[in-house]
Every structure is written in structure tokens, then in C-alpha cells.
Amino acid sequence: MVAQLNSLPVTECLKLCHRVVDGLCGREPPHRGDYNATWSLEEWLEMINSLAAVFRLSVGNNSSDEEVLVSLSELSSSHSGAVLNVLKARQEEICHALLVRTNSISSAILQDFDWHLKLALSSDKMSDLQTPLLSLCLDLRENGAHKPVTMEMNREELNTLITSLEAANKVLLQLK
């Protein structure tokens, strides 16, 4: 859903991409309020998550410029070039952030997990009726302390999680 970046001037696209990378690196992410006039909340969330996924996956998979440009094929050449420039300029920072996140995750030991499939019903939006949701409960042991983590996600979010975990696994395998 990064195609929505085409609605921004290239200079604004660059700024937004840098802010997304800032968010990935644990600094201040972009603010929705700065883009209220450009995108709805749903479009904003989809676009930010998609853009962050492009950065994570490109660095995690050590993708070539051509592979990155293929993943950005829905963007104009100037916008895809801007995203690629930010990626190249901040690749080391993103890699470091992924390694830090992977190391903090790897220090926690998964003790158990459970999952449930639910159907979300909505009375205000008929189009959202019967949306399948996955409820994933993880029991982690971190520094000797029990830490339960519960996530509820739709199919798209689940696919993003799986993709992120696969990318993290590839990074871990490269480190070995």
C-alpha cells in the first residue's frame, strides 16, 4: 500500500520515509496529524505499516536495489527513488535496530503459546461483519520473570508478523 506515497511531493516523501526509519530505530515516528489532509486513518496506518515493512524486509533480506525497486513498483520513479535513497542512506541504522530488536526478543524464551480464531462482529459497519481475527497468547520467560503477551490480529497483520519473523530469522542465520 505504499502507492499512497505518490500523493505527496517527493520532498515530503523523503521526510516521511526518514521519520518512518526514525520510528523503526526507536526514535520519534511520523505524526498522523501532519498528514490528516492527505490520508484517512486507515490509509495512514496501511501506508506506514507497508513502508516500515519495506524497510525491514529490504534490510533483513539484504535486498539489491533492483529487488527493492520491484517491491516499490506501484510508486512513480521519483518516489521509488526517494524511498531507495532513504533506505541506502540509513541501512546501517535499520540493520542495527533490527539486530537490537532481535537480540531483545531472543533473550526472552518462549515457554508456551495458545491461539484462538474469533469472528469480529460490528454493529456500525456492515462491511466489517464476520472479520476473522487471530488471538495469539505467548508466555515468555525473560530474565527469570514470566511475561504474558497477547496479540489480536487480522489476516493482514498476521501475514506481516510472519514476514517480520521470517526476516528476523534470516538475520539471525546470517549472524551464525
Backbone as a printed PyTorch tensor [residue, N CA C, xyz], in Angstrom:
tensor([[[  0.7990,  -1.1980,   0.0000],
         [  0.0000,   0.0000,   0.0000],
         [  0.8470,   1.2690,   0.0000]],

        [[  2.1210,   1.1350,  -0.3800],
         [  2.9760,   2.3090,  -0.4260],
         [  2.6230,   3.2160,  -1.5980]],

        [[  1.7270,   2.7730,  -2.4790],
         [  1.3310,   3.5830,  -3.6330],
         [  0.7650,   4.9300,  -3.2000]],

        [[  0.2700,   4.9940,  -1.9830],
         [ -0.2970,   6.2460,  -1.4700],
         [  0.7640,   7.3270,  -1.3110]],

        [[  2.0350,   6.9470,  -1.3160],
         [  3.1120,   7.9490,  -1.2450],
         [  3.1210,   8.8530,  -2.4680]],

        [[  2.5700,   8.3650,  -3.5900],
         [  2.5350,   9.1630,  -4.8110],
         [  1.7520,  10.4620,  -4.6390]],

        [[  0.8880,  10.5210,  -3.6210],
         [  0.0940,  11.7320,  -3.4150],
         [  0.8910,  12.8380,  -2.7130]],

        [[  2.1020,  12.5370,  -2.2880],
         [  2.9680,  13.5350,  -1.6520],
         [  3.9940,  14.0600,  -2.6430]],

        [[  4.4170,  15.3080,  -2.4940],
         [  5.5820,  15.7610,  -3.2570],
         [  6.8040,  14.9420,  -2.8350]],

        [[  7.7560,  14.7980,  -3.7030],
         [  8.9270,  13.9480,  -3.4430],
         [  9.6710,  14.4010,  -2.1880]],

        [[  9.7850,  15.7080,  -1.9670],
         [ 10.4930,  16.1870,  -0.7650],
         [  9.7670,  15.7590,   0.5080]],

        [[  8.4350,  15.7980,   0.5010],
         [  7.6540,  15.3350,   1.6500],
         [  7.7710,  13.8270,   1.8070]],

        [[  7.8480,  13.1220,   0.6950],
         [  8.0250,  11.6740,   0.7180],
         [  9.3410,  11.3320,   1.4120]],

        [[ 10.3950,  12.0620,   1.0720],
         [ 11.6990,  11.8480,   1.7200],
         [ 11.6040,  12.0560,   3.2300]],

        [[ 10.9590,  13.1550,   3.6360],
         [ 10.8170,  13.4530,   5.0620],
         [ 10.0600,  12.3410,   5.7740]],

        [[  8.9630,  11.9130,   5.1650],
         [  8.1470,  10.8680,   5.7710],
         [  8.9410,   9.5590,   5.8960]],

        [[  9.6790,   9.1970,   4.8580],
         [ 10.4810,   7.9710,   4.8990],
         [ 11.5230,   8.0400,   6.0160]],

        [[ 12.1600,   9.1830,   6.1740],
         [ 13.1470,   9.3410,   7.2520],
         [ 12.4720,   9.2110,   8.6180]],

        [[ 11.2660,   9.7500,   8.7540],
         [ 10.5450,   9.6530,  10.0260],
         [ 10.1230,   8.2080,  10.3100]],

        [[  9.7610,   7.4660,   9.2610],
         [  9.4100,   6.0530,   9.4390],
         [ 10.6380,   5.2830,   9.9290]],

        [[ 11.7960,   5.5590,   9.3310],
         [ 13.0340,   4.9140,   9.7800],
         [ 13.3480,   5.3300,  11.2160]],

        [[ 13.1190,   6.5930,  11.5480],
         [ 13.3060,   7.0310,  12.9400],
         [ 12.4630,   6.1730,  13.8760]],

        [[ 11.2080,   5.9370,  13.5010],
         [ 10.3290,   5.1100,  14.3150],
         [ 10.8410,   3.6820,  14.4430]],

        [[ 11.3640,   3.1260,  13.3520],
         [ 11.9370,   1.7740,  13.3990],
         [ 13.1420,   1.7100,  14.3260]],

        [[ 13.8570,   2.8190,  14.4150],
         [ 15.0860,   2.8620,  15.2140],
         [ 14.8260,   3.3030,  16.6520]],

        [[ 13.5640,   3.3930,  17.0460],
         [ 13.2360,   3.7260,  18.4270],
         [ 13.1610,   5.2060,  18.7190]],

        [[ 13.2340,   6.0220,  17.6920],
         [ 13.0850,   7.4520,  17.8880],
         [ 11.6630,   7.8590,  17.5260]],

        [[ 11.4150,   9.1450,  17.4180],
         [ 10.0520,   9.6250,  17.1910],
         [  9.5720,   9.3020,  15.7740]],

        [[  8.4660,   8.5590,  15.6650],
         [  7.9210,   8.2070,  14.3420],
         [  7.1370,   9.3880,  13.7520]],

        [[  6.6750,   9.2630,  12.5230],
         [  5.8770,  10.3390,  11.9330],
         [  4.5560,  10.4990,  12.6760]],

        [[  4.0290,  11.7180,  12.6650],
         [  2.7700,  12.0150,  13.3450],
         [  1.6280,  12.0130,  12.3420]],

        [[  0.5980,  11.3340,  12.6790],
         [ -0.5980,  11.2620,  11.8330],
         [ -1.1640,  12.6550,  11.5860]],

        [[ -1.1180,  13.5070,  12.5890],
         [ -1.6810,  14.8540,  12.4820],
         [ -1.0710,  15.6770,  11.3580]],

        [[  0.1730,  15.3760,  11.0120],
         [  0.8280,  16.1140,   9.9330],
         [  0.2680,  15.7520,   8.5650]],

        [[ -0.4720,  14.6410,   8.4950],
         [ -0.9570,  14.1430,   7.2050],
         [ -2.4670,  13.9220,   7.1900]],

        [[ -3.1860,  14.5630,   8.1240],
         [ -4.6500,  14.4230,   8.1890],
         [ -5.3290,  14.7510,   6.8740]],

        [[ -4.8470,  15.7880,   6.2150],
         [ -5.4860,  16.2310,   4.9700],
         [ -5.1660,  15.3160,   3.7960]],

        [[ -4.1190,  14.5140,   3.9250],
         [ -3.6740,  13.6720,   2.8200],
         [ -4.3220,  12.2960,   2.8360]],

        [[ -4.3870,  11.6630,   4.0290],
         [ -4.8840,  10.2900,   4.1140],
         [ -5.8530,  10.1220,   5.2690]],

        [[ -6.7760,   9.1840,   5.1130],
         [ -7.6440,   8.7970,   6.2230],
         [ -6.8050,   7.9920,   7.2100]],

        [[ -7.3710,   7.7420,   8.3790],
         [ -6.6390,   6.9780,   9.3930],
         [ -6.2860,   5.5840,   8.8790]],

        [[ -7.2240,   4.9210,   8.2300],
         [ -6.9730,   3.5800,   7.7060],
         [ -5.8770,   3.6000,   6.6400]],

        [[ -5.9470,   4.5630,   5.7210],
         [ -4.9160,   4.6770,   4.6830],
         [ -3.5580,   4.9610,   5.3130]],

        [[ -3.5400,   5.8300,   6.3060],
         [ -2.3080,   6.1860,   7.0040],
         [ -1.6600,   4.9520,   7.6300]],

        [[ -2.4520,   4.1890,   8.3810],
         [ -1.9150,   3.0100,   9.0530],
         [ -1.4030,   1.9820,   8.0560]],

        [[ -2.1480,   1.7480,   6.9970],
         [ -1.7190,   0.7910,   5.9710],
         [ -0.4170,   1.2420,   5.3200]],

        [[ -0.3580,   2.5190,   4.9840],
         [  0.8200,   3.0450,   4.2900],
         [  2.0560,   3.0210,   5.2010]],

        [[  1.9200,   3.4410,   6.4450],
         [  3.0530,   3.4640,   7.3780],
         [  3.5400,   2.0360,   7.6560]],

        [[  2.6100,   1.1180,   7.8810],
         [  2.9970,  -0.2740,   8.1340],
         [  3.6590,  -0.8940,   6.9080]],

        [[  3.1300,  -0.6020,   5.7220],
         [  3.7130,  -1.1370,   4.4940],
         [  5.1050,  -0.5700,   4.2560]],

        [[  5.2700,   0.7150,   4.4800],
         [  6.5690,   1.3540,   4.2710],
         [  7.6000,   0.8170,   5.2740]],

        [[  7.1910,   0.6710,   6.5210],
         [  8.1030,   0.1070,   7.5270],
         [  8.4780,  -1.3290,   7.1630]],

        [[  7.5140,  -2.0860,   6.6530],
         [  7.7930,  -3.4650,   6.2460],
         [  8.7900,  -3.4980,   5.0910]],

        [[  8.6640,  -2.5610,   4.1520],
         [  9.6200,  -2.4920,   3.0300],
         [ 11.0270,  -2.2690,   3.5700]],

        [[ 11.1730,  -1.3290,   4.5120],
         [ 12.4940,  -1.0540,   5.0720],
         [ 13.0310,  -2.2670,   5.8320]],

        [[ 12.1910,  -2.8670,   6.6940],
         [ 12.6470,  -4.0270,   7.4790],
         [ 13.0310,  -5.1940,   6.5800]],

        [[ 12.1690,  -5.5160,   5.6260],
         [ 12.4200,  -6.6720,   4.7740],
         [ 13.6070,  -6.4480,   3.8450]],

        [[ 13.7270,  -5.2500,   3.3160],
         [ 14.8410,  -4.9620,   2.4100],
         [ 16.1740,  -5.0880,   3.1230]],

        [[ 16.2420,  -4.5790,   4.3430],
         [ 17.4920,  -4.6830,   5.1030],
         [ 17.6660,  -6.1060,   5.6220]],

        [[ 16.5950,  -6.6990,   6.1490],
         [ 16.6740,  -8.0520,   6.6970],
         [ 17.0610,  -9.0910,   5.6660]],

        [[ 16.5830,  -8.9070,   4.4290],
         [ 16.8930,  -9.8470,   3.3480],
         [ 18.1220,  -9.4350,   2.5620]],

        [[ 18.7180,  -8.2860,   2.9330],
         [ 19.8670,  -7.7500,   2.2080],
         [ 19.5530,  -7.6470,   0.7130]],

        [[ 18.3940,  -7.0490,   0.4110],
         [ 17.8990,  -6.9570,  -0.9640],
         [ 18.7480,  -6.0100,  -1.8070]],

        [[ 18.8690,  -6.3440,  -3.0670],
         [ 19.5760,  -5.4610,  -4.0050],
         [ 18.6760,  -4.2790,  -4.3570]],

        [[ 19.2550,  -3.2530,  -4.9550],
         [ 18.4740,  -2.0900,  -5.3720],
         [ 17.3460,  -2.5020,  -6.3080]],

        [[ 17.6320,  -3.4250,  -7.2120],
         [ 16.6220,  -3.8740,  -8.1790],
         [ 15.4540,  -4.5580,  -7.4710]],

        [[ 15.7620,  -5.3780,  -6.4720],
         [ 14.7040,  -6.0510,  -5.7210],
         [ 13.8460,  -5.0460,  -4.9650]],

        [[ 14.4790,  -4.0430,  -4.3990],
         [ 13.7360,  -3.0060,  -3.6820],
         [ 12.8320,  -2.2530,  -4.6570]],

        [[ 13.3690,  -1.9030,  -5.8110],
         [ 12.5730,  -1.1630,  -6.7910],
         [ 11.3930,  -2.0010,  -7.2910]],

        [[ 11.5770,  -3.3070,  -7.4030],
         [ 10.4620,  -4.1740,  -7.8010],
         [  9.3690,  -4.1330,  -6.7320]],

        [[  9.7600,  -4.1460,  -5.4590],
         [  8.7660,  -4.0870,  -4.3860],
         [  8.0740,  -2.7280,  -4.3230]],

        [[  8.6740,  -1.7190,  -4.9480],
         [  8.0910,  -0.3720,  -4.9760],
         [  7.5100,  -0.0350,  -6.3400]],

        [[  7.1750,  -1.0460,  -7.1160],
         [  6.7470,  -0.8440,  -8.4950],
         [  5.4750,  -0.0110,  -8.6180]],

        [[  4.6800,   0.0610,  -7.5620],
         [  3.4590,   0.8570,  -7.6250],
         [  3.7040,   2.3530,  -7.4280]],

        [[  4.9470,   2.7180,  -7.1410],
         [  5.3090,   4.1300,  -6.9850],
         [  5.8640,   4.6960,  -8.2860]],

        [[  5.7790,   6.0090,  -8.4160],
         [  6.4280,   6.6640,  -9.5520],
         [  7.9360,   6.5110,  -9.3940]],

        [[  8.6710,   6.7080, -10.4720],
         [ 10.1240,   6.5090, -10.4080],
         [ 10.7850,   7.4850,  -9.4360]],

        [[ 10.2880,   8.7060,  -9.3570],
         [ 10.8960,   9.6720,  -8.4360],
         [ 10.6150,   9.2970,  -6.9790]],

        [[  9.4100,   8.8100,  -6.7030],
         [  9.0740,   8.4060,  -5.3370],
         [  9.8100,   7.1260,  -4.9410]],

        [[  9.8860,   6.1550,  -5.8550],
         [ 10.6110,   4.9190,  -5.5220],
         [ 12.1000,   5.2190,  -5.3430]],

        [[ 12.6080,   6.1490,  -6.1290],
         [ 14.0000,   6.5690,  -5.9660],
         [ 14.2330,   7.2240,  -4.6140]],

        [[ 13.2580,   8.0160,  -4.1530],
         [ 13.3720,   8.6650,  -2.8470],
         [ 13.3950,   7.6250,  -1.7310]],

        [[ 12.5100,   6.6300,  -1.8100],
         [ 12.4780,   5.5720,  -0.7930],
         [ 13.8000,   4.8040,  -0.8150]],

        [[ 14.2830,   4.4830,  -1.9970],
         [ 15.5510,   3.7630,  -2.1250],
         [ 16.7100,   4.5820,  -1.5600]],

        [[ 16.7120,   5.8840,  -1.7990],
         [ 17.7720,   6.7460,  -1.2630],
         [ 17.7750,   6.7340,   0.2650]],

        [[ 16.5810,   6.8070,   0.8690],
         [ 16.4950,   6.7690,   2.3300],
         [ 16.9800,   5.4120,   2.8340]],

        [[ 16.5730,   4.3580,   2.1520],
         [ 16.9950,   3.0090,   2.5400],
         [ 18.5140,   2.8740,   2.5020]],

        [[ 19.1290,   3.3440,   1.4320],
         [ 20.5790,   3.2340,   1.3030],
         [ 21.3020,   4.1010,   2.3250]],

        [[ 20.7600,   5.2980,   2.5660],
         [ 21.4070,   6.2190,   3.4980],
         [ 21.3170,   5.7310,   4.9430]],

        [[ 20.2490,   5.0090,   5.2660],
         [ 20.0220,   4.6420,   6.6710],
         [ 20.0230,   3.1310,   6.9000]],

        [[ 20.5950,   2.4100,   5.9490],
         [ 20.6040,   0.9520,   6.0130],
         [ 21.2780,   0.4350,   7.2820]],

        [[ 22.4020,   1.0150,   7.6520],
         [ 23.1150,   0.5680,   8.8450],
         [ 22.2860,   0.7850,  10.1030]],

        [[ 21.6080,   1.9320,  10.1840],
         [ 20.7560,   2.2170,  11.3420],
         [ 19.6170,   1.2080,  11.4460]],

        [[ 18.9980,   0.9180,  10.3040],
         [ 17.8840,  -0.0350,  10.2850],
         [ 18.3880,  -1.4150,  10.6940]],

        [[ 19.5190,  -1.8140,  10.1530],
         [ 20.1080,  -3.1160,  10.4830],
         [ 20.3980,  -3.2020,  11.9740]],

        [[ 20.9700,  -2.1510,  12.5250],
         [ 21.2690,  -2.1230,  13.9540],
         [ 19.9780,  -2.2290,  14.7700]],

        [[ 18.9410,  -1.4980,  14.3610],
         [ 17.6600,  -1.5430,  15.0820],
         [ 17.0530,  -2.9410,  15.0130]],

        [[ 17.1640,  -3.5990,  13.8400],
         [ 16.6400,  -4.9600,  13.7070],
         [ 17.4160,  -5.9240,  14.5960]],

        [[ 18.7320,  -5.7540,  14.6590],
         [ 19.5530,  -6.6290,  15.4980],
         [ 19.2550,  -6.4140,  16.9690]],

        [[ 19.0970,  -5.1620,  17.3780],
         [ 18.7770,  -4.8670,  18.7790],
         [ 17.4290,  -5.4890,  19.1270]],

        [[ 16.4380,  -5.3030,  18.2460],
         [ 15.1110,  -5.8600,  18.4850],
         [ 15.1800,  -7.3860,  18.5090]],

        [[ 15.9380,  -7.9790,  17.5910],
         [ 16.0710,  -9.4300,  17.5410],
         [ 16.7630,  -9.9430,  18.7940]],

        [[ 17.8100,  -9.2380,  19.2320],
         [ 18.5200,  -9.6650,  20.4420],
         [ 17.6350,  -9.5580,  21.6710]],

        [[ 16.8150,  -8.4950,  21.7610],
         [ 15.9460,  -8.3680,  22.9250],
         [ 14.8540,  -9.4290,  22.8870]],

        [[ 14.4080,  -9.7870,  21.6950],
         [ 13.4180, -10.8470,  21.5870],
         [ 14.0580, -12.1850,  21.9040]],

        [[ 15.2810, -12.3930,  21.4140],
         [ 15.9190, -13.6860,  21.6230],
         [ 16.3180, -13.9030,  23.0750]],

        [[ 16.4120, -12.8380,  23.8840],
         [ 16.7300, -13.0270,  25.2870],
         [ 15.5260, -13.5390,  26.0570]],

        [[ 14.3310, -13.3940,  25.4940],
         [ 13.1380, -13.9510,  26.1000],
         [ 12.9390, -15.3550,  25.5410]],

        [[ 12.5710, -16.2650,  26.4000],
         [ 12.3710, -17.6460,  25.9830],
         [ 10.8800, -17.9240,  25.9330]],

        [[ 10.4430, -18.4370,  24.8100],
         [  9.0340, -18.7710,  24.6540],
         [  8.7550, -20.0400,  25.4400]],

        [[  7.8940, -19.9300,  26.4390],
         [  7.5520, -21.0690,  27.2750],
         [  6.3520, -21.8340,  26.7120]],

        [[  5.3690, -21.1130,  26.1900],
         [  4.1440, -21.7360,  25.7050],
         [  3.4130, -20.7360,  24.8260]],

        [[  2.5170, -21.2330,  23.9960],
         [  1.6770, -20.3420,  23.2220],
         [  0.3140, -20.9800,  23.0370]],

        [[ -0.6580, -20.1480,  22.7450],
         [ -2.0180, -20.5930,  22.5050],
         [ -2.6250, -19.6440,  21.4860]],

        [[ -3.5430, -20.1230,  20.6940],
         [ -4.1850, -19.2600,  19.7260],
         [ -5.6550, -19.6160,  19.6260]],

        [[ -6.4530, -18.6230,  19.2750],
         [ -7.8880, -18.7930,  19.0940],
         [ -8.2920, -17.9970,  17.8710]],

        [[ -9.2350, -18.5140,  17.1260],
         [ -9.7760, -17.7940,  15.9840],
         [-11.1330, -17.2500,  16.3830]],

        [[-11.3480, -15.9630,  16.1430],
         [-12.6050, -15.3100,  16.5050],
         [-13.2110, -14.6830,  15.2690]],

        [[-14.4840, -14.3930,  15.3320],
         [-15.1460, -13.5950,  14.3050],
         [-15.5430, -12.2920,  14.9590]],

        [[-15.0730, -11.1900,  14.3940],
         [-15.4030,  -9.8770,  14.9390],
         [-16.7060,  -9.4090,  14.3150]],

        [[-17.6380,  -9.0210,  15.1530],
         [-18.9140,  -8.5200,  14.6710],
         [-18.9970,  -7.0410,  14.9850]],

        [[-19.5270,  -6.2910,  14.0590],
         [-19.5960,  -4.8530,  14.2220],
         [-21.0090,  -4.3990,  13.9200]],

        [[-21.5430,  -3.5440,  14.7680],
         [-22.9020,  -3.0660,  14.5310],
         [-22.9280,  -1.7780,  13.7230]],

        [[-21.8090,  -1.0680,  13.6830],
         [-21.8150,   0.2130,  12.9800],
         [-21.3070,   0.1210,  11.5460]],

        [[-20.6440,  -0.9350,  11.1980],
         [-20.1340,  -1.0770,   9.8370],
         [-20.5220,  -2.4530,   9.3210]],

        [[-21.4820,  -2.5170,   8.4710],
         [-21.9490,  -3.7950,   7.9620],
         [-20.8610,  -4.5040,   7.1530]],

        [[-19.9860,  -3.7460,   6.5200],
         [-18.9540,  -4.3570,   5.6910],
         [-17.9110,  -5.1050,   6.5120]],

        [[-17.8090,  -4.8000,   7.8080],
         [-16.8050,  -5.4410,   8.6480],
         [-17.3310,  -6.6770,   9.3650]],

        [[-18.5580,  -7.0430,   9.0990],
         [-19.1090,  -8.2120,   9.7710],
         [-18.3210,  -9.4600,   9.4120]],

        [[-18.1850, -10.3110,  10.3780],
         [-17.5350, -11.6030,  10.2320],
         [-16.0920, -11.4940,   9.7270]],

        [[-15.3370, -10.5930,  10.3220],
         [-13.9200, -10.4660,  10.0240],
         [-13.1480, -11.4300,  10.9140]],

        [[-12.4150, -12.3970,  10.3520],
         [-11.6770, -13.3350,  11.2070],
         [-10.5000, -12.6530,  11.8870]],

        [[-10.3270, -12.9170,  13.1650],
         [ -9.2250, -12.3850,  13.9510],
         [ -8.5120, -13.5450,  14.6360]],

        [[ -7.2050, -13.4460,  14.7280],
         [ -6.4210, -14.4390,  15.4420],
         [ -6.0040, -13.8350,  16.7660]],

        [[ -6.2660, -14.5440,  17.8360],
         [ -5.8140, -14.1300,  19.1540],
         [ -4.6390, -15.0240,  19.5200]],

        [[ -3.4600, -14.4520,  19.6240],
         [ -2.2400, -15.1930,  19.8970],
         [ -1.7410, -14.8210,  21.2900]],

        [[ -1.6120, -15.8170,  22.1470],
         [ -1.1450, -15.6000,  23.5150],
         [  0.2150, -16.2760,  23.6630]],

        [[  1.2200, -15.5090,  24.0200],
         [  2.5690, -16.0400,  24.2130],
         [  2.9340, -15.9410,  25.6890]],

        [[  3.5080, -16.9940,  26.2300],
         [  4.0460, -16.9760,  27.5880],
         [  5.5580, -16.9350,  27.4560]],

        [[  6.1510, -15.8080,  27.8040],
         [  7.5990, -15.6300,  27.6960],
         [  8.2270, -15.6500,  29.0710]],

        [[  9.4540, -16.1100,  29.1350],
         [ 10.2350, -16.0460,  30.3530],
         [ 11.4310, -15.1720,  30.0180]],

        [[ 11.4860, -14.0100,  30.6600],
         [ 12.5540, -13.0470,  30.3840],
         [ 13.2460, -12.7010,  31.6940]],

        [[ 14.5370, -12.9770,  31.7510],
         [ 15.3300, -12.7500,  32.9680],
         [ 14.6780, -13.4020,  34.1870]],

        [[ 14.1400, -14.5900,  34.0030],
         [ 13.5350, -15.3240,  35.1020],
         [ 12.1100, -14.9270,  35.4310]],

        [[ 11.6080, -13.8740,  34.8140],
         [ 10.2510, -13.4050,  35.1070],
         [  9.2850, -13.8700,  34.0140]],

        [[  8.0950, -14.2790,  34.4280],
         [  7.0580, -14.7010,  33.4950],
         [  6.4100, -13.4550,  32.8960]],

        [[  6.2860, -13.4250,  31.5850],
         [  5.7310, -12.2470,  30.9130],
         [  4.7290, -12.7180,  29.8520]],

        [[  3.4300, -12.6130,  30.1300],
         [  2.4440, -12.9990,  29.1170],
         [  2.2680, -11.8830,  28.0900]],

        [[  2.1890, -12.2550,  26.8280],
         [  1.9890, -11.2920,  25.7440],
         [  0.7970, -11.7840,  24.9270]],

        [[ -0.1910, -10.9290,  24.7360],
         [ -1.3750, -11.2900,  23.9590],
         [ -1.5110, -10.3180,  22.7970]],

        [[ -1.7410, -10.8760,  21.6270],
         [ -1.9130, -10.0690,  20.4240],
         [ -3.1800, -10.5210,  19.7170]],

        [[ -3.9190,  -9.5770,  19.1820],
         [ -5.0690,  -9.9020,  18.3550],
         [ -4.8230,  -9.2610,  17.0060]],

        [[ -4.9270, -10.0360,  15.9520],
         [ -4.5880,  -9.5020,  14.6400],
         [ -5.4810, -10.0890,  13.5590]],

        [[ -5.6660,  -9.2870,  12.5160],
         [ -6.4160,  -9.7700,  11.3600],
         [ -5.4450, -10.4820,  10.4220]],

        [[ -5.9610, -10.9520,   9.3080],
         [ -5.1440, -11.7370,   8.3740],
         [ -3.9450, -10.9320,   7.8730]],

        [[ -4.1560,  -9.6720,   7.5530],
         [ -3.0670,  -8.8310,   7.0340],
         [ -1.9650,  -8.6560,   8.0830]],

        [[ -2.3820,  -8.3810,   9.3270],
         [ -1.4130,  -8.2060,  10.4000],
         [ -0.6690,  -9.5130,  10.6870]],

        [[ -1.3740, -10.6330,  10.5940],
         [ -0.7380, -11.9290,  10.7930],
         [  0.3210, -12.1770,   9.7180]],

        [[ -0.0110, -11.8550,   8.4670],
         [  0.9610, -12.0110,   7.3840],
         [  2.1800, -11.1270,   7.6180]],

        [[  1.9580,  -9.9050,   8.0990],
         [  3.0660,  -9.0040,   8.4030],
         [  3.9410,  -9.5720,   9.5170]],

        [[  3.3020, -10.1220,  10.5550],
         [  4.0580, -10.7380,  11.6510],
         [  4.8970, -11.8990,  11.1480]],

        [[  4.3020, -12.7590,  10.3450],
         [  5.0320, -13.9100,   9.8120],
         [  6.2130, -13.4510,   8.9670]],

        [[  5.9890, -12.4480,   8.1150],
         [  7.0540, -11.9220,   7.2710],
         [  8.1780, -11.3300,   8.1210]],

        [[  7.8120, -10.5880,   9.1670],
         [  8.8210,  -9.9970,  10.0520],
         [  9.6170, -11.0660,  10.7790]],

        [[  8.9290, -12.1050,  11.2380],
         [  9.6280, -13.1890,  11.9270],
         [ 10.5630, -13.9420,  10.9870]],

        [[ 10.1230, -14.1310,   9.7390],
         [ 10.9940, -14.7800,   8.7560],
         [ 12.2260, -13.9280,   8.4770]],

        [[ 12.0380, -12.6050,   8.3690],
         [ 13.1760, -11.7070,   8.1370],
         [ 14.1310, -11.7340,   9.3290]],

        [[ 13.5800, -11.7350,  10.5500],
         [ 14.4230, -11.7950,  11.7470],
         [ 15.1960, -13.1070,  11.7850]],

        [[ 14.5480, -14.1820,  11.3900],
         [ 15.2190, -15.4830,  11.3530],
         [ 16.3720, -15.4690,  10.3560]],

        [[ 16.1690, -14.8390,   9.1970],
         [ 17.2410, -14.7510,   8.2000],
         [ 18.4230, -13.9590,   8.7470]],

        [[ 18.1330, -12.8650,   9.4610],
         [ 19.2030, -12.0660,  10.0400],
         [ 19.9650, -12.8930,  11.0800]],

        [[ 19.2220, -13.6310,  11.9060],
         [ 19.8830, -14.4850,  12.9060],
         [ 20.7510, -15.5470,  12.2440]],

        [[ 20.2570, -16.1460,  11.1700],
         [ 21.0300, -17.1610,  10.4680],
         [ 22.2910, -16.5760,   9.8590]],

        [[ 22.2310, -15.3280,   9.3930],
         [ 23.4080, -14.6680,   8.8220],
         [ 24.4510, -14.3790,   9.8850]],

        [[ 23.9970, -14.1480,  11.1150],
         [ 24.9280, -13.8570,  12.2000],
         [ 25.6750, -15.0850,  12.6810]],

        [[ 25.1100, -16.2680,  12.4520],
         [ 25.7380, -17.5080,  12.9330],
         [ 26.8900, -17.9240,  12.0680]]])
